[in-house]
Amino acid sequence: MAFVVLALYALPRIEVEAIPEVNLPTISVSTQWNGASPKAIQRSITLQVEEAVRGTHGVEKVTSESRAGSSTVTAEFRRDIELDFARLEINERLGDVRRNLPLGASQPMIRSFVPEEFQTEQFFSFSVESSLTPNELRERAERWIVPQILGIEGVADASVLGGANPLVKISLDRRKLEFYDVTADEVFTQVTALDDLISAGAIQQDGLQKLVSLREDVSLRSLRDAVVARRGDVNFTLAMLGDVKPDYEDPMNFVRNNGKTVVQVQVDKQSGGNAVGVSRSLRAALPVIESELPFDARLIVDTDEGEDLEDDLRELLIRSAAILVVLFILLAVSLRQITLTAIVIASIVFALVICLSLFYFLGISVNFITISGLTICFGLLLDNSILVLDAIHRRLAALQRAEEAGLSHRSKMRVVVETVVQGTGDVTFPIMATTLTTVVAFLSFIFLSGRLAVYYLPLAISVGLAMIASVFVAFGWIPVVLKQTWAGRLVKRTADGPNEIETDDQLDAIVHVLPDLNEREGFLRRLGNQAQHFWPITAVGLAVLLFFTWKTYDEDVIKGGFFNFGSDETLVCYMRMPAGTDVQVTSETFYAFEESLLPLEPGVEMRTNVFGNQAYMVIEFEDPLLKTPTPILYRALLTEQADMIGASSIFIRGFADQPYIKGNFGGSSGNSMIKVTGYNSKILGGICDDALRIVQRNRRVRNPIVTTSNRRFGRASTDETVIELRRDVLADYGLSVMQVVGQTRRLLGVDIPTQMIIAGDQERVQLSYTDSDDIEFTDVASFVIITPQGEKVHLGDLITLNTVPLSDSISREDQRYSMYVNWEYVGTDKMRRAFLKSILDTIELPYGYHAEEGERTFLTDEEDEDLKLALGLALGFIFIVLAALFESFSPKMLVFFNLPVVALLWLANYLWFDWSDTVMQAITLAGLMLAFPAPVLVLVSLAMALVGVVYLFAWSDSSFDSSARIGLVLLFGIVVNNAILLVSRYRHEAALTLKAALGGDPELDAGILPGMRKGLGGSDLYQLGSEHRRGHLRRSISRGTVVKLRSILLTSGTTVVGLLPLIMQVSGEASTRLGIDLPFTVAWMDSSDQAIWDNLALTSIGGMISSTLLLLVGMPALYYGAVVTGWFMRDVVSWVGRRMPWRRRSPELAEVPGA
């Protein structure tokens, strides 16, 4: 009831978002300098910012990228560093950088780092369509729409894309300036003086001194009439020398929807806000805002991450409902009681409620990752409840004995209640062990970093909380409900007898029954007993199977890297024109592509963004159109248009095996990339050239190229026109650099606008010449500059114009430069990955240089090491927990004998033998097996699980990516559950056999302290003597296998069945299966379009199936072999001990009969 009350409070308040809000210890510093080349950015900004950031406390890694017009420096910190303090320190260290920034550069912006995988579309964006011009529409959108959007709860910021910002443009006539001998600098000085504040004195009032300043009221008319120069008795106004008019900046980009020019409003969500809730609020507000606008416009939603998340969550809920239905049917068939089935299924609901409540109180959001983890756990959530139910159900034979004893309903109720209590007690150890092994396996995730931590740490937390919640439900829900509802009805079905239970001994005699050591065994048990004799064959067979499994993994399984969210079926067209092309020319050229598709068919959405000399178009189709020729027709029309356009690079992707590529792309437009890093850029270039020659030898390689950027559609190289000042000539004429640069910028019409208050509003004012839009270089060179001495000099005498080659970008990582080798590989993805791996293996690298896959579809070396560490720690944590829970240690003499021998063999191998790693690992495993038999036996189930994982991935052609590796950690935590059930039951049956054979309570007698019990196992049957112990051991193993058979099949079955809907795809298209017409189609998952749960589920399914089958077949024989081998070693040690000169005997052996 307490959990229900907490849930009612927590669930409405829980945070819902698309991705986990993970505070990565990373900060980036971004600086803009429009018009600057990557080399100038690197020299003037990036190096200084790098130096400032590198000195910050706790920095471990610094990367930078200098592109045309922008600099980005990213710093990664240690996990123990508080980012807020790091931001403050970086801000202080950037003080000197800010004071020495080049003219026109923006101030460095410090922001939290966002992983590449999350830098996709905006959270929410919508287009504003109107008959107004884009510039007017932008101005009105900023005035009437953006403020209302910012007022919506959960919205952090909103910006407008498209159109241009307004400004006041002062256009000077160069001929008039020359005729009247007036300079542009003189005009600029007088104009800016109009905005100056003039001191009017001070006022003393109420003990305060107030300064009074005056500013002249400026309007466009007064600005035109303002005197800006004086020659003799003539005053020259702006209107006499040029023109003043309201205008707009040059447009930076164009946005079009379905061929119509629009402006787009991009909305950012507040950190920690509910993505679904904010999305709904925005969608609800847009119609209201549209109806209240003072101009005619339509607001159309373009992207909505919240709605996409809602769709994903809805899909997960549908899959979850399907899982519940399938599990209900499976349990109903197995248990044959609807009441028991409903009780068990309800345990999932309660576990989820508890888990989601814990999410709220621990500050964890419900997002795509955590919900995926909970969905994967559905089958696991049932396991603990099934174990409790099966243990209680198995003890119901006590009710039959109560019926034979003629007990009354009251006494039978005591028997049933005791059965519930004892049945729950029987599985307390297995449930705690299985849950602990699953939870501790995920403790290794705390060592993950970067994007692995972003995705998989929340996944581990959700799985761990779900497993903990399942323990509460198994022990707090199942026994209580059985006692309150099921037990009473079960007793009422029997006859009411005359006898009563008087003492607890009578109750124990009915509930607790020891095994009959002389009972005749059935056929299956006898078959199992015979199979145990051949345990060496089982061990060798398992080793051979593992060998072929490894061979299959090495040769047939596709090795993937980091998982990718599945991409939509879209048509993408990208065009890049020569550098320097005006954005309007680019827009007009690219509009030909859009025009070729107009009018669009219903159900087609086309969005276009034009920026600089580049344009990008995305065409999306509704599901019914995907099955028609329309997408292929649209692609053909685009490629036809691309063939007719020259002097441009064009890329078209979608609805074809290979993309259409025209022109020379220098970025990652291909499907393969290698990144090479080093300290010397020249040596780095030589390494990349050598790698390029190797790549070019393959006939399947297309468009190989070396670049300095990993950006898609980047430019391999370009040219830059550089105006160099002749400083010696400037000195001769007494001119400053700023004077010459200012005149040049005005001639080109790119002078930096200044701020003025005009008509009460803050306006941007730009000074230029009337012919700046059409000016040629000859006009620039012939422009006359008047020196301070009154001399006239042509601008062409002060500058030189050069064209130099330029790289697309400059990348550095911890002061090491980066270069990339790109190519397009024609072939299957498996062949492409194999070729990429072979190139990486053949590159010869000097010390300090490193090569890796560049697209990060593979795992980086650091990420690969992180995953290996996580897997190793998961194994170690599981082993430690098993060793502690089983209290499984061989006698001290054996431990002290085995482990030193293993250590000596490792030393001998290091000094002399040089055996293979496989041989040494086998020796180590054998030593651990003899020292810690039960934990090692349980861990053998992991090897059995890998068999199914490998063969299922090989059969399905799925990529074994990072999600599959993380799935191994999840698998390691759950496949040991069945092994724990079997081994713990074998030990329990062995303890019951000892109790039946020796009498008393051997576990209590073996306790270290009075009143403490020690768990006994198969090895303790050594006390029964050589003539009986083997037979009793075989019987104990056979009984344990039969007792746990149903539990194992049920728990494994529910886990596998619960995961199956996650790897199935359901569409609305009708289909026929087994002669039955269905309104939907169910298909196997598409390996090219996978979600995060696909490979997690695939790994768990394959591992659970193989481990379950191999455990039931092989574990009885392996357990028998381990115990018998331990007995043999004890006999050997005993024999050696008896023949020692001093005849010293081990204390443990002294307690063994015959030792």
N, C-alpha and C positions, 0 to 999 in steps of 0.2 A: 504493500500500500504506500509505503514511503517513497519507493521509486516512481510509482504512478503520480503522486503529488509533485515530486520533483520534475517529472516529465511534462506535466501540465504547465509548469512554470517555465521550463527551459526551452521546449520545442518551438513555441512562437517567437522566441527571442534569438534563436540560433542564427549565426551568420551563414549566408549562402553566397558563394562566389564561383567564378569559373575555374580559377587555378588557386593553389594554396598560397597564402600570404606568408612566404618564407623570407626572413630577414637575412639575405646573403651578406657576408662580410666583405662587400665590394662597393666601391664608389667610383664614379666616372666624372671627369671634368671635360666639358665641351666648350670650345671657343670657335666663333665664326669670324671669317675675314673674307668678305665677298671679293671675288676677282683674283685672289692670290693663288699661286700655284702650289702644289704639294711641297715642292722644295722650299719655297719661301715660307710656307706654313711650318714646315719642320724646323727651319733655321730660326725663325723669329718668334715662334710660339711654343711648339711642341716640346723642344728640348728644355726650355725654361720651365714649363709646367711639369715635365718629367722630373727635373731636378728638385723642384719644390715638393712634389708628392713623394718622391723616394725617401726623403728625410723624415716622413711622418712616422710616428711610433707604431710598430706592429705591422708595417707593410711587408708582405712576403713576395709579391709579384706585381710588376708594373708593365702594362702593355699600352701601345699607342698606335694610332693610325692618322696619318696626315693626308687628307684629300684636298682636292681643289676647293678652296673656300671654307674648309672646316678642319678642326683638330679635335681628336678625342683621346684622352688619356684615362686608362682604367687601372685602378689599384685594388689588389686583393689583400685582405688583412687576415691575421690569425683569428681563430674562432673566439678567443677570449677578449677581443678588442670591442669596446663599445663604439658603435658607428657614429653616434651623435657627437661624442668627443673627437673622433677622428675627423668628422666634417668640420668642426670648429678649428682644429689644428691645421687642416688643409687650407681653410679659408684664411687663416693668419699667414701661412707660408706663401700664399698667392699674392700677398700685398705688394711685394717688389715686382712680381710679374705684371700686375695690373698697372703699376706706374710706368712700366716700360713697354706697354703694348704698342704695336705699330698703328699708325693713323687709320681709322676706319674699322679696326677690329673690335668685336663685341667683348664685353666683360665675360670672363670664364664662369660657366654655370656648373655648380656642383649638384649632382643628383645621384640617387640610389641606383645601383646597377640592376638591370632587368635582363634575365637570360635570353639568348637569341631565340629560343623556342617560343618565348612569350611575346616577342616583338612582332606580332602579326598585325591584324587589323585593329582599328580603334574599338573602344568599348561600345560606343554608340555613335552613329553618324546619320545625318539626314540631309537631303537636298532641298533647296528652296528654288522652285520654278516660278518664273514671272516673265512678263513681257518687257520688263525693265532691262536696261543694259547691265552686264555683270558688275561694273563699277558702282552703279547706283544701287543695285541689289545688295551688294556687299555692305555698302554704307548703311542701308536701311536695316539689314539683318543684324548688324552690330548694335544698332540703336533700339530696335523693337523686339528682336527675338532673343539675342544672347542674354540680356538681363533677366528675362523670364526663365530661361533655361537654368541660369545660375541660381535662381531662387528655389529650385526643386531640391528637396532633401536628398542628400547622398551624392550630388553633383559637385565635383571639385573644380572643374574648369570647362570652358567652351571656347572654341576658336573657329574662325571663318576661313575657309579655303576657297580661292577663286576670286576674280576681280582684282582690284588694286586699291590701295589706300589713297584717300584724297590728299592733295597738297596744293599750295599756292605757288605757281610757277612764274618766275621772273625771267623773261626772255629778252636778252640784250641784242641789239643790232650791231654787229662788229664794225660795219662800215661807218655807222654814226659815231661809234666810240672812237674810231681812228680819225674821223673828220674833225670831231670836237676835242680830240686829244684827252679823252677820259678813259681811265683804266677800270677794268672789272673789279679789281681789289678796292678801289676807291668807292665804287657803287656799293659793294658788299658791306664795307665798313659803315657807310651812312645808313643803310637799311637796318643793320643789326642794332645801330644806335637808337633807332626808334623804339626798341623794346627794352631799353635800359631803364632802370629805376633811378630816380633823381631824389636825393635826400632833401627833405623840406624842414628839417630840424627835429627837435625833441620836445615832448610834452611831459610835465610832471603831474601825475594824477594818482591820488590815494597812495602816496608813498612809492609809486612805481614810475619809472622813466620809460616812456613809449616813444620809439623812433617812428617818424612819419616819412613815407616815401611816395613819390608820385610817378606815374607812368602815363605817357601820352596815349590818348585813345586812338587806336589805329583801326582803320577799315580798309577795304580794298580800294575805295575811292581815294581816301587820304594817302594810301600807299602809292597810288599812281601820281598823285600831286606832290609827293614828298620831294624836296630838293636833295639831290644826291651828289651834285658837283657844281662848282662855280668857276667860270672862266671870265675874268674881267668883270663886267657888269651883268653878265648873263648867268642866270640860275637855271640849271638843267634838272628837270624832274624826270622821274622814271618813265612817264608817258612819252617824253621827248626822246629817250634813248632806247626804248623797247616797249614791252607790253607786260601787264600784270593780269593774270586770269586764274580762276580756280581750275585746277586740272587734277590729274591722277598720276600716281607713280607708274612706271612701266610695269605691266602685268608680269608676275612671276610664274603664274600657272593658269591653266584653264581646266574647268571641270565640266563634264557633259554627262548627262543621263539619257540614254536612248536617243542620242544625237542632238539633244537640246542643251544649250549652254545654261548652266546653273551655278549657284554657289553652294558649298557644302559646309555644314556646321558639324564639327567634331567635338564630342563630349567625353570628358574623362570622369571616371568614378572616384569618389573618395576612398582612400585606403581603409579597408575593413568594412566597407559598406556592403549591403546585401545586393549582389549583382542582379538577381531576378527581380527584387523589389524596386530597385532604381530603374531598371528597364521598363517595368510595368508603369511606373510613375511617369516616365518620359513619354511612353506611348499614349498614355491617357491625357497628357498635357498638350501634345502636339495639335490635336483637333481644336482644342480650346484656343490655343495661341493663334492658329490659322484663322479662326473665325473673328478674332479681335484685331487683326492686322489692319492698319489704315491704308493699305495698298493691296492690290490683287496678287496673290501668290499661293502656291501649293507646297505643303511640306510632305516630303516622301522619305520614308525610312530606307536607308541604304544598307547599313550594317547594324546588327544588334547582337552583341555578344551575350547579353542576358537571355534573349530569346533562344539563341543557339544552346546555351547552357540548359535552359528549361526543356528544350527538345531532347538534349542528351539525358537529362535526369528522367524525363518521361520514358525514354527508351529503356533506361536502366530499371525503372519501376515496372515496366511491362515485362522485361526479362525476369525481374525478381518475382513478379506474380506468377510467371510461367514456371519458375523454379519451385515456388511453393506448391503449385498444383501438381507438378510431377512428383515432388517429394511426398505429398499427401497420398497420391495413388500408390507409390512404391511402399510406403509404410502401411497403408490400409491392406495391401495384398500380403505383406509380411506378417503383420500383427493380427489381422483378421478381426480387429475391434476398432470401430469408428471412434469410440470414446478415447481409447489410448492414443490413437493417431492424432486426434484433435488436441490432446494434452501436449503431445510432443511438438506438433506444429506451432502451438501457441508459445512454446518456449523460444522459438525464433523471434516472434514479435516482441516478447518481453526483453530478450537479449538486445534487440535493436533499440528499443526504447531506452534501456539502461545506457547503451553505448552512446546514443545521440545526446542523452542528458549529460553524460561525462564530457562529450565534445563541448557543450556550452560552458560547463563549469571550469574546464581546462583551457578555454579560449581557443578551441580548434574549430575551424570553419568546415561547413559541409560544402565540398566542391567535387569536381570531376574525379579527382584522385581518391579522396577518402570514400566517396560513394562506391567507386570501383572496388576498393578494398573490402567494404562491407558486403558487396554483392558476391565477391569471390568466396567470402567466409560463410555463405548460407549453409552449405553442407557441413562445414566444421561446427557451426553453432548447434547443429543437431546431435553431433557425435556424443558429447557429454551426457545429454539427456537420454539418448538411446542406451548408453552404457548403464546408466542408473536403472532405466526401465527394464532392460534385459536381465540385469542382475537380480532385480526384484522378481521378475517373471519366472526366472529359472528356479527360484526358491519356493515357488507356489506348491511344490510337491509336499511341503509341510502342511498345507491345508488338507491335502488328501489323507495324510497321516492323522491329522486332527479329526477328520471325518471317521476314520477307522477306529479311533479311540473313543468315539461317541461323545465328543465335547459339545458343550452348549454354544449358542451363538456368542455369548459374552466371552468365553474362553477362545473360541475361534477368532474373534476380533483381536484378542491379545496376540494370537499366533500370527495373524496377518500383519498387525502393526510391527511385531518383532521381525517379521519377514522383510517389511519395508526398511526397517532400521538396519538389519544385518545385511540386506542386499545393497543398500547404499554404502555401508561400511566396506563391503567387499571391493567396491570400485573406487573408494576414496584415493587409494594409492595410485592406481592407473590414471584416474582423471587428473590428479595433481601433477603426476609425472608428465602426461601428454600435454597438458596445458603449459606447464613450465618449459618444456622443451620447445614448444611453439613460440612462446613469448621470448625466451632467452635467445632464440635464433635471430630475432629481429633486433636484439640489443646491438648487434654488430653494425646496424645502420647508422649509429651515431658517428661512425668514422667516415661516412660518405661525405663528399664535399661537392660544391658547384651544382650543376644541373641534376646530378644524381640525387643530391640531398633534397633539391626542390621537389622532385617527383616522388621519390620513394620513401623518404622519411615520413611524410604524412600517411603514405600507404601502410608503412609498418606500424605507425601509431594506431591507425584505425583497426588493423587486424589484431594488434595486441589488446586494445580495449575490448574488441568484440569477443576475444577468447576469455578474457577475465569476466566479462558479463555473462558468458555462457556457463562459467563455474557457479556464479550466484544463482542462475536459473536452475542448473542441474541439482544443486543441493538445497535450494530454498523454494523452488516451485514444484518440481516433479514429486518428491516424497510427500509434501504437504497436500497437494491436490489428490494424489493417489489415496492418501489416508482419508481425506474428507469426502471424496466422491466415489471413488472406485472400490475401495476396500469394503465399505458397508454393503454395497449391492452384491459384491462377490460372496460375502458371508450369507446374505439372505437367501441366496440360491441353494444353500445346503440345508440339510435337516438339522433341527435343534435337538441336540443330544442331552442326556441327563448329567454327564460328568463335567467337573470343573478342574481347572489347573490350580493347584494349591501352592506350589513352590516354583522358584525360578529354575531349579534343576529339571523339573518336569517340562517346563517350557523349552529349556535348552535341548532336552532329549528329543523333542518333536522338531524343533527348528534346525538344530545342528546334527548332521549325520556324517560320520567318518566313512571314508571309502572302504569297501569290502576288498581286502587284499586277495581273497581267493575267488572273486567273482569271475565267471567265465566271460571272456571278451567276445565282442561281435567280430564280424568279418573285417570291417573297416579298421578297427583298432588293431587286429592281428596283422593286417596288411601294413599299417603304419609301423608296427613293431618290427616287421621284417625289413622295411625300408630303412629303418634307423641303423641296421647292421651295416649298411653300405654307405655310411656317411662319407668316407673318402671319395667315393664316386660323385656324390652330390657336390662336395667342395671343388673337385676338379672340374666338373661340368659347369659350375657357376663361374670359375675362373676363365674357362674357355669362352663362355657367353660374354663375359665382360671384355675379353680381348677383341672379339668380333664387334662388340658394341663400340669400343674405342675406334676401331678401324672404320666403321660406318660413319661415326662422327667426323673423323678426319677427312674422309673422302666424299661423303654424300650430303652432309648437313651444311646449309648455307650459313656462313658466319656473319651475323649482322653486328651493327654497332649500337647507337642510341636509337630507341624507338621513335617513330614519327607519328603524329596524329594523321589519320587518314585524310587525303585531300579530296575535295569535291570534284565532281566531273564538270570541269569548266573549260572554256576556250580562252586562251591568253594570247595577246598580240602585243609585242613590244617593238618600238622603232627608235633608233638613235641616228640623228643627222649629224653632219660635220660640226665639230666644236665651233662655237661662236654663232651658230644659227639663231636668229631671233625666235623667241617663243611663239610669236604670232605666225611666223612662217612654218614652224613645226606644227602648230595647231591646224593650219589650213591644209598642210600636206597630209596629216594623219586623218583629217576629216574625210578624206577620200575612202579610207577603209570603212569608216562608219556609214558613209553614204552608200557603199556597195551592198550593205546589209539592210538598209531601210526600204520599206517599212518593216519593222520586226514582227514576227509572228507572235500571237498571244502566248504568254508563258515564257518569254525570253526577256532577260534583263541585261542591258549593256551599259557599263560604267567606264568612263574614260578620264584619264588625268594626264595633262600635258604640262611639262615643267622643263624650262630651258630648251635644250636641243633633244629632249627625250619625250616619248609618249608611251602610255601604257593603257591597255584595254582589257577588261575582264567581261566575258559573256557567260551568263549562267542560264541553265535550262531547268524548267520544272520536270519532275520525274517522268510524266507521260511522254515528254518530248525526247527524253534520252533514248527511247526505244524506236525513234523515227529517224529518217535520213536527214533531218534538219541540222543537227550539229555537224555532220560530215559535209553537208552543202555549205554551211557558213564557213567552215574551214577552207573549202575549195575556193570560195569567193575571196577570202582573205589572201590566200596564197597567189591567186590570180592577180590581185591588186598589187601584192608585193613584187611580183615579177615585172610590173610596169613602172616601178619607182626606182630611180637610180640614186647614186651618191648617198645611200643610207644603209644602215645595218638593221636587219629585221629578224625577229624571232617569233615563231608561232608554235604553240604547244597545245596539245589536247586532241583526243579522238584519233590518235594515230600512234603507231609503234615508236616512231622517231620524230623529233621536232623538226620544223622547217627553219633553216638557218641561212640567212643571206648576209654577206658582208663579213667583216672581221671583228668578232667579239673577243675581247681579251680577258673577260672575267670568267666566272664559273658557269658559262652557258652550256658547257659540256656536262657529261654525267660522271666524270672522274676528275679528281684533283689530288695532287700531292703538295704538301706544305713543307718547305725546307727552311730552316732557321740557322743563323750563324752570325759571327761578329764582324765579318768582312764582307761587304756587299759584292766586291769583285769576285772573291772566291765563291761566294754563294751563287753568283751568276754562272760561273763555270760548272758548278755541280748541277745546276738546273739544265744547262745546255747539254751536258752529258746524259742526264736522265731523259731529256727530250729526244735525243738521238735513239736511245733504246726504245722509247715508246713508239717512235715512227716506224720501226721495223715491222710492227704487227700490222697485218693487212686489214684488221677490223677497226683500226684507229682512224678517226677523222678529226680534222681541225686541231692538231696539237699546237700548243703555244705556251710560252713562259710569260707570266704576268707578276706584278707586284701587289695585286689585290685579289681577295677572294670574293669580291662582290660579283653577283650575277650581272651579266651584261656590262661588265667593266670594260675599259679600253686598254688594250695591251700597251700602246704608247700613243702620244699625241704631240703636237707642236705648240709652243707657246711664243707669242710675240711679245718681246721684252723691250721696253723703252729704257735705255740706259742713259743716265745723266753724265755729262762730261764735267766733272767737278772742277777740273783745272780751268775750264773756260768760265764756269760760274764764278769762280774766285776772281778771275780777271775783270769781270763786269760787275762784281759786287752783288750778285744775286744769290738769294737763299734757295734751298731745295724746296721749301714750302711754297715759295712764289711760283716756281716753275711747275710743280705738281698741281697746284691749285688751278693755274691757267689751263693745263692739259686736261684736267678732269672737266672743266667747264666747256672746253672745246668739244669733248666727247659726250657731254650731256650726262655725266655720271657724278656730278658734284654731290657731296654728302649734304642732305637737307638739314637746315637749322630750325629751331623751334621759336615761334613767336605767338603772342596773343593778338589775334585779329578778330574784331567784332565780338570780343568777350570769350572766344573759344581758342584753345591751344591748337595752332595750326603748324604744319610742316611747310617750310619755305625753301625752294630750291632755285639756285641761280644757274642759268645756262645761256647759250647763244641760240639765236633763232634758227641757225642752219646746222645745229649739232647732230640732228638726225641723219643728214645727208652728207656730212663732211667727209672729205677724202684726206689721205695722208699728206698729199701735196699742200692742201689747205692748212693742215696742222703745221707742217714744216715752214710754211711761208708766214705764219702768224708772227706779228711783231710784238716784242716785249720791250718796254721802256725801262731802262736801268735807273737806279737812284741818282746817277750822274746826268740823267736826261738823254743818254745814248739810246739808240734803237738797234735791236738785235733780233734776228730771225730765230724762232724756236728751233728750227732745224739745225742751227749752228750749236745749239746747247745740248742736243740729244742725238742718240743713234738708235736705229731700229734694227733689232736682230731677231731671228727665228731660231729657237733652240728646241731639241727633243725633250720630251717631258714624260715621266712615268705617271700612271694613273693615280697611284698613291704610294706612300711609304709606310710600311708596317714595321714595328719594333716590339720585341718582347723581352723584358729584362735586358735592355740595351743590345739585343740581338735583332738583326734585320730578318725579314721574312720575304720569301718569294714562292711562287706557285707554278706548278706544271699542270696545265689543263688539257683535256682531250675528250672527245666523244667516242665511246666504245660501242660498236654495233654488235649486239649479241644479248644473250640472256643475262639477267642480273647476277646469276651464279658465276657465269664466265667472266663478267666484268669485275666482280669482287676478286676472283682468283687472279686475274691479270694484274689488278691493282696491288694485291699482296706480293706478287712476284716482282713487280717493279720496285717496291719498297725493299725487298730482300736483296736486290742486285745493286742498289745505289751504294757506292763507296763514300763514306763520310769521314773527313778528318776529325780529330778530337775537338770537341766543343760545338760540333754541328749535329743537327738532328732533322730527321725526315719522318713525316707521319701523314696519314690520310687527311686531306684538307677540308672536306665538307662537313666533318664531324658526324657523318653517318656511321663511321666507325668510332670506336671508343678511343680517346686519347690514352697515351701510356699511363698518365696519372689516374685516369678513370678506370683503366684496366687493372691497375694495381689496387685501387680502392675496392673494386668488386672482388678481386682475389682475396684481399684482406677480409672483406665482409664474409665471404664463404668460409675462409679458414677460421675466423673467429666464431662463426655460427657453429661449425663442427666442434670447436673447442668448448664453447659454452654448453652445447648439448652433452658432450662427453662428461664434463664436470658435474652437470646436474644428474646425469644417469649414475655416475659413480657414487655420488652422495646419496641419492635416493635408494639405490639398490644395496648400499653398504657392501658392495661387491668387491672384496679384496681376497685374493688367495692367501693362504697362510704366509706369515712374514718370511719364513725361510724361502718360499718360492719367489716372493717378490724380490727379496734381496739376492736371489740366485739369477732371476731372469733379467732384470734391468741392468745389472753390471755386465752381464754377458752381451746384451745388445749394445751397450756403450763401447765395450771392447771391440766388437765387430765393426762398429762405425770407425773407431780409431785405426784398426788394422786396414780397413778399406782405404782410409785417407793416406796411410803411410805406404802400403804395399800393393794391395789387390786391385784397386780401381774398378770395383764392380759397378754395374749399371745402377741407375737410380731406382729402377723397378725392383732389382734384387734387394737393395737396401730397404726399400719401403716394405717389401714382403717380410724381411727379417724383423723390422720394427713392429709391423702388425702382429707377427707371431708372438713377439715378446709382450706386447700389450695384451694380446689375447690370453696369454697364460697368467698375466698379473691381474687383469681386470676383465674376466671372461664375459660377464653379463652386459656391461656397457658396450664392449666391442661387438658382441653378437647383435645388439640392437642397431649399432651403426652399420652393420652389414646390409641392413634394409635400404640404406642410402644407395649403395651400389646396385641393388636390385631395382631401385626406382629409376636410376639413370638409364637402364636398358629400355624401358618404355619411352622415356623422354627422347632419347636419340632416335629410335626407330619411328616414333610418331612425327618428329620434325622432318626426318628424311622422307617419309611417305607423303606428308602434306606440302613439301617444298616451302615451308615457312622459314623465315629468317630467324636464326638463333641470336636475338639482339639483347639489349640490356634488360628488357622486361623479362625475357626468358631466363637470364642469369638471376635476376631478383626472384623469379619464380622458383629457382632452385633453393633459395633460402627458405621461402614459404614451404616448398616441398620437403626440405630437410626437417622442418619443424613438425610436419603432419605425417610423413610416412613412417617415422619412428613410432607413431602411436600404436599401430598394429603390432609392431615388434615388441613394444612395451607390454601390450596386452598379453601376448603369447608368453614372453619370458616371465612376466610377473605371475601368470597363471601356472606355468610349469613349476615355479618356485613354491607357489601356494599349494599345488597338488603334492609336491615333494614333502612339504611341511606336514600336510595332512597324513601322508603315508608314514612319516616318522612317528607322528602322534598315534596312529593306529597300530604300528608295529612295536613301539617302545612304551606306549602309555604315557600318562602325565601330560605335561605341556612343554615340549622341547624348546619352543621359542622363548618361553619365559625362563627356562633353565639356562639358556645360552646368553641371557642378558648380561651386560657388563655390570649394572647396578641392580640391587634388589628391586623388584617391581617393574623393571624395564624389559621389554621384549626385543629380541633380535630376529630380523627376518632370515629364515633359512631357505636354502635352495637345493637344487639337484646334487651339488657337490657334497652336501651334508649326508646324503644317503650312503656315503662311504662307511658310516658307522654300522650299517647292517651286515657287513661282511661280504667277502668276494662272491659267495655262492648266491646271494639274494639281491645285492644292490643293483646290478645291471637290469634284472627283470623288473624290479620295482621302478627303476628310472624310466624304462620304456613305457610301463603302464602309466606313470605320472604324466609323461609327455603326451601320450595318446589321449588320456582323459582331458588334459588341459586344452589340446587342440580341438576336441569335440565340443567342449564347453564354450570356447570362445569363437567357434566357427560362425555362429549366427551373428554375434556382435561385430565381428570383423567384416563379414559380408554386408551387414546393414550400414555400418559407419562408412565403409569404403564406397558402397553403392550410393548412399545419399550424397557423399562428397562429389563423386563423379557425375551423378545425375544432376546435382545442383550446379555444376560447372558447364554442362553441355549447352544450355541455352545461351551461354556467353559466346560460344564459338559458332553459333548458327545465325543465319541472316534470314529474316522474314520480309517478304515484299507483298504488296497488294495484288499481284498478278495471280490469276487462277492457274491451278495445276492439277495433275492427276497422279495419285500415288496408290499403288496396289488396286487399281481399278476404281478408286474412289475420287470423285471430283471435289477438289478443295478450293475455297475462295481465296487462298493465299499460296505462296510458294516458300518452301523452306529449303535453304541451300547451305552448303558448307562455307565457312568464312573465306573471304577473299584475302589471300596473302599479300596483295598489293595495297590493300586499304584496311589497315588494322587499327584498332583502338588499343589503349594501354592494357585492357584486361584480356585481350585475345591470347597473347603468348603466355601471360600469367596462367590463364585457364588451361591452355594447351599443355604447358609444362606439368601442371598439377594432375591433369587427367592421365597423361602418359605414365607419369611416375606412380600414381596410385594404382592403376591397373596392373602394371608389371610387378610392383612390389607386393601387392596383395596375392597374386597368383604364385609368385616365387616364394613368398613367405610361407604360405600354407603348404607348399610342396617341400621346400628346402629347410625351413627353420627347425622342424622337429629333428631332422638328421643332424644339422649343424649343432644344435644344442646338445644332443646326445654325444656327438663327437667331441665337443669342447669339454663336457664334464668327464667323459672317459679319459681324455688326454690329461686332464688335471689329476685324475686319480693315478694315472700311470706315472706322472711326474712326482707325485707324492710318494709313490712306492720307490721310485729311483732315489729320491732324496733320502728316504728312510733307509734304503739299502746302503747307500754311501755313508750315512751317519753311523750305522751299526758297525761299519768296518774301519772307522777312524780310530787311530791308536788311542786317543783319549776317550773314545766311545761317548762323545758328547751327544746328547739327544735334544732335539728341538722341543721346546715346551708344547708347541701345537701338536707335534707328532706323538708326544707322550699321552695325549688324550685320545688318540685314535687306536681302536682295538687292533692288536697285532702289530703295532708299530714298534 
